[in-house]
Amino acid sequence: MSGQLDPTENSFVKNIVESAKRTAKAPVVKKDPVSNDNLISLCSMFQGSNDLTVVRDLAMILLSYSAFLRFSELSNLKCNDIIFKDSYLIVKIKKSKTDQYRAGDEVLVSKGQSMACLFDMLLKYVGMAHLDIFSDKYLFRPLYKSKNKSGLIQ
């Protein structure tokens, strides 16, 4: 531009442009947290289902909600990490993001009275999937589905 300085190289102009980029973004819209009512309505919707996929997914949702598990903790659970007692169950967590010393932890989950009872749903899942609760295999595994049958992939 015939020997003139480029106005876009000025530090004041650069700061204004950067500020405009930050303020022009759409605000972050946070999702509503899942409530007990959401879980109860979800479980009542699929109450009589004998589809292994549905029962497995409900068990995963209820377990992660009830035991405050992240997906990595949920997906790494083995069958022998769940111990059923008369009125509660114990979930052994071997490794967690917040466990600095990797000592592991146990979470106690009480048997519920509502439709969204984790205890009952896990028992239903274990029974339908024919899982050995003393085995060292993963609790939540992929499924196969054919016309009339579905099951866990070994």
Residue pairs with C-beta under 8 A, 6 or more apart in sequence:
7 13
8 14
34 65
36 114
36 116
39 61
39 62
39 65
39 116
40 114
40 115
40 116
42 58
42 61
42 116
43 58
43 62
43 115
43 116
43 121
44 115
46 54
46 58
47 115
49 55
50 128
51 150
52 125
52 128
52 129
52 143
52 150
52 151
52 152
53 143
53 145
53 150
55 121
55 124
55 125
55 128
56 125
56 129
56 140
56 143
58 121
58 125
59 118
59 121
59 122
59 124
59 125
59 140
60 74
60 140
62 116
62 117
62 118
62 121
62 122
63 69
63 74
63 77
63 91
63 109
63 118
63 122
64 70
64 71
64 74
66 109
66 118
67 91
67 93
67 107
67 109
67 118
68 107
69 91
69 93
69 107
70 96
70 97
72 97
73 93
73 95
73 96
73 97
74 140
75 138
75 140
76 94
76 95
76 138
77 91
77 93
77 138
77 139
77 140
78 135
78 136
78 137
78 138
78 139
79 126
79 131
79 132
79 133
79 134
79 135
79 136
79 137
79 138
79 139
80 133
80 134
80 135
80 136
81 91
81 92
81 93
81 94
81 139
82 89
82 90
82 91
82 92
82 122
82 133
82 139
83 89
83 90
83 92
84 119
84 122
84 123
84 133
87 110
87 111
88 108
88 109
88 110
88 111
88 119
89 108
89 109
89 111
89 118
89 119
89 122
90 106
90 107
90 108
90 109
91 106
91 107
91 108
91 109
92 104
92 105
92 106
93 99
93 104
93 105
93 106
93 107
94 104
95 102
95 104
96 104
96 105
99 105
109 118
109 119
110 119
111 117
111 119
111 120
112 118
112 119
112 120
125 131
126 133
129 151
129 152
130 151
131 137
131 139
131 152
141 152
141 153
141 154
142 152
142 153
143 150
143 151
143 152
143 153
144 150
144 151
144 152
144 153
